[in-house]
Amino acid sequence: MNSFFFAGRDHALDQHGHLQNAGEWSKELGLALALADGISLNEEHWWVIEFVRQHHQTYGTPPLMRVLIKALREYRDQQDLGSRELYRLFPDNPVRQACKYGGLPPPDWCI
């Protein structure tokens, strides 16, 4: 098990770098986790993270990529957007990284 030191304490992480205890999450901690991965979160990143968190809260699971793409198209009012835009924001895996920085466990369907 790994840990991440932030705000004067260690936060336990799983083998994928996600918080073991989702109750410890804060936007500041999410920002620090992203910065440690070399990602500076901006307004669009936070929109994706909040969408993923809300979807998880409502359905008990993060959204599939196609659901996230559809929501981003509606948010931006640009119907030609695809996964490339999400990978620009989160290069390793958009849903998994949004979960990581949003204090959620990795999706069961995502390796």
C-alpha positions in Angstrom: 0.0 0.0 0.0 1.2 3.5 -0.9 0.6 6.8 0.8 0.5 10.4 -0.2 1.6 13.1 2.3 -0.7 16.1 2.1 -1.8 18.8 4.7 0.4 17.3 7.4 -0.7 13.7 7.2 -0.4 10.5 5.2 -3.3 9.5 3.0 -3.4 5.7 2.2 -3.6 4.9 -1.5 -4.5 1.7 -3.3 -2.2 0.1 -5.9 -3.6 2.4 -8.6 -3.0 5.6 -6.5 -6.6 6.2 -5.5 -7.5 7.1 -2.0 -8.3 4.2 0.3 -10.7 6.4 2.3 -12.9 8.5 0.1 -14.0 10.5 3.1 -10.5 12.1 3.2 -11.0 13.7 -0.3 -11.1 17.4 -0.8 -10.6 19.5 -3.9 -7.2 20.6 -2.5 -6.1 16.9 -2.1 -7.4 16.1 -5.6 -5.3 19.1 -6.9 -2.2 17.9 -5.1 -2.6 14.3 -6.4 -2.9 15.7 -10.0 0.1 17.9 -9.6 2.1 15.0 -8.4 1.2 13.3 -11.7 2.2 16.4 -13.6 -1.4 17.6 -14.3 -2.5 21.1 -13.5 -6.3 21.0 -13.1 -8.2 23.8 -14.7 -12.0 24.5 -15.0 -12.6 21.8 -17.6 -10.8 19.2 -15.6 -12.9 20.1 -12.6 -16.1 19.9 -14.7 -15.2 16.3 -15.7 -14.3 15.4 -12.1 -17.5 16.8 -10.8 -19.5 15.0 -13.5 -17.8 11.7 -12.7 -18.4 12.3 -8.9 -22.1 13.1 -9.5 -22.6 10.1 -11.7 -20.9 7.9 -9.1 -23.1 9.3 -6.4 -26.3 8.8 -8.5 -25.6 5.4 -10.0 -22.9 3.9 -7.7 -20.4 3.7 -10.6 -18.5 6.2 -12.7 -19.8 6.8 -16.2 -18.7 4.9 -19.2 -16.5 6.9 -21.6 -19.4 7.3 -24.1 -21.6 8.8 -21.4 -18.9 11.2 -20.4 -18.3 12.2 -24.1 -22.0 12.9 -24.6 -22.1 15.0 -21.4 -19.0 17.0 -22.5 -20.6 17.6 -25.9 -23.7 19.0 -24.3 -21.7 21.0 -21.8 -19.7 22.7 -24.5 -22.5 22.6 -27.1 -20.0 21.0 -29.6 -21.4 17.8 -31.1 -18.2 16.9 -32.9 -16.2 16.4 -29.7 -14.8 12.9 -29.1 -12.6 11.0 -26.8 -9.5 12.9 -28.0 -10.6 16.0 -26.1 -10.9 13.9 -22.8 -7.5 12.4 -23.4 -6.1 15.9 -23.8 -7.3 16.6 -20.3 -6.5 13.2 -18.8 -3.9 11.5 -20.9 -3.7 8.1 -19.1 -7.4 7.3 -19.0 -10.0 10.1 -18.5 -12.5 8.2 -16.4 -9.9 6.5 -14.2 -7.9 9.7 -13.7 -11.1 11.8 -12.9 -12.0 9.1 -10.3 -8.5 9.3 -8.9 -8.5 13.1 -8.5 -12.1 13.1 -7.4 -11.5 10.7 -4.5 -13.3 7.7 -6.0 -12.1 4.2 -6.4 -11.0 3.1 -9.9 -13.9 1.8 -12.0 -14.4 -2.0 -11.8 -14.4 -2.1 -15.6 -11.2 -0.2 -16.0 -7.8 -1.8 -15.8 
